[in-house]
Amino acid sequence: MRLSKERVRHIAESLTGQLQESGHLEVVGDRKAVIEVLDQAITHELSAEDRLNAEVRQLLKAYEQQIDQGQVDYHKMFQMVKQKLVRERGIIL
């Protein structure tokens, strides 16, 4: 994830405030609970690429020998597999 936890928290707080001011959100109960849920949702979405990258690295372990021998370019293969998974799963990065 490219944003710090503090930055994500600030975004969640700011977004909650803007939605309340514009009348798109009415907080019933604890405002901090709303911010916490929004913070978790943002963090989960931002970490999607990290999870995808980890999965691609795991898949490429099957080609470790070819990569070590120079038969396959790791970075090219990484991007190709990642793009394929993004298309297949409809992931928005």
C-alpha positions as CSV (number, residue, x, y, z in Angstrom):
1,M,0.0,0.0,0.0
2,R,1.4,3.3,-1.0
3,L,-0.3,5.5,1.6
4,S,0.6,5.6,5.3
5,K,-2.0,4.6,7.9
6,E,-2.1,8.2,9.1
7,R,-2.9,9.4,5.5
8,V,-5.7,6.8,5.1
9,R,-7.1,7.9,8.4
10,H,-7.1,11.5,7.4
11,I,-8.8,10.7,4.1
12,A,-11.5,8.7,6.0
13,E,-12.1,11.6,8.4
14,S,-12.1,14.2,5.6
15,L,-14.5,12.1,3.5
16,T,-16.9,11.6,6.4
17,G,-16.9,15.3,7.1
18,Q,-17.5,16.2,3.4
19,L,-20.3,13.7,3.1
20,Q,-22.0,15.0,6.2
21,E,-21.7,18.6,5.1
22,S,-23.2,17.9,1.7
23,G,-26.1,16.0,3.2
24,H,-25.1,12.6,1.7
25,L,-24.4,11.0,5.0
26,E,-26.2,11.3,8.3
27,V,-24.2,9.8,11.2
28,V,-26.4,8.2,13.9
29,G,-24.3,7.2,16.8
30,D,-20.6,7.4,17.1
31,R,-18.8,9.3,14.3
32,K,-15.5,7.6,15.2
33,A,-17.1,4.2,14.3
34,V,-18.1,5.4,10.9
35,I,-14.6,6.7,10.3
36,E,-13.1,3.4,11.5
37,V,-15.2,1.4,9.0
38,L,-14.4,3.8,6.2
39,D,-10.7,3.6,7.1
40,Q,-10.8,-0.2,7.0
41,A,-12.6,-0.2,3.6
42,I,-10.1,2.2,2.1
43,T,-7.2,0.2,3.4
44,H,-8.7,-3.1,2.1
45,E,-9.1,-1.6,-1.4
46,L,-5.7,0.0,-1.5
47,S,-4.1,-3.3,-0.5
48,A,-5.7,-5.2,-3.4
49,E,-2.7,-4.6,-5.6
50,D,-0.3,-5.8,-2.8
51,R,-2.3,-9.0,-2.5
52,L,-2.3,-9.4,-6.3
53,N,1.5,-8.9,-6.5
54,A,2.0,-11.5,-3.8
55,E,-0.2,-14.0,-5.7
56,V,1.7,-13.3,-8.9
57,R,5.1,-13.9,-7.1
58,Q,3.7,-17.2,-5.8
59,L,2.6,-18.3,-9.3
60,L,6.0,-17.4,-10.8
61,K,7.7,-19.7,-8.4
62,A,6.8,-22.5,-10.7
63,Y,9.0,-20.9,-13.4
64,E,11.9,-20.3,-11.0
65,Q,14.3,-22.6,-12.9
66,Q,13.6,-21.0,-16.3
67,I,14.0,-17.5,-14.8
68,D,17.3,-18.4,-13.1
69,Q,18.5,-19.8,-16.4
70,G,17.6,-16.6,-18.2
71,Q,15.0,-18.3,-20.4
72,V,12.2,-16.1,-19.1
73,D,12.4,-12.4,-18.1
74,Y,11.0,-12.2,-14.6
75,H,9.7,-8.6,-14.9
76,K,8.0,-9.2,-18.3
77,M,6.4,-12.4,-17.0
78,F,5.3,-10.7,-13.8
79,Q,3.5,-7.9,-15.7
80,M,1.9,-10.4,-18.1
81,V,0.6,-12.6,-15.3
82,K,-0.6,-9.6,-13.3
83,Q,-2.4,-8.1,-16.3
84,K,-4.1,-11.4,-17.1
85,L,-5.3,-11.8,-13.5
86,V,-6.6,-8.2,-13.5
87,R,-8.5,-8.8,-16.7
88,E,-9.9,-12.1,-15.6
89,R,-11.1,-10.9,-12.2
90,G,-12.1,-7.4,-13.2
91,I,-9.8,-5.8,-10.7
92,I,-9.5,-2.1,-10.8
93,L,-6.1,-0.9,-9.7
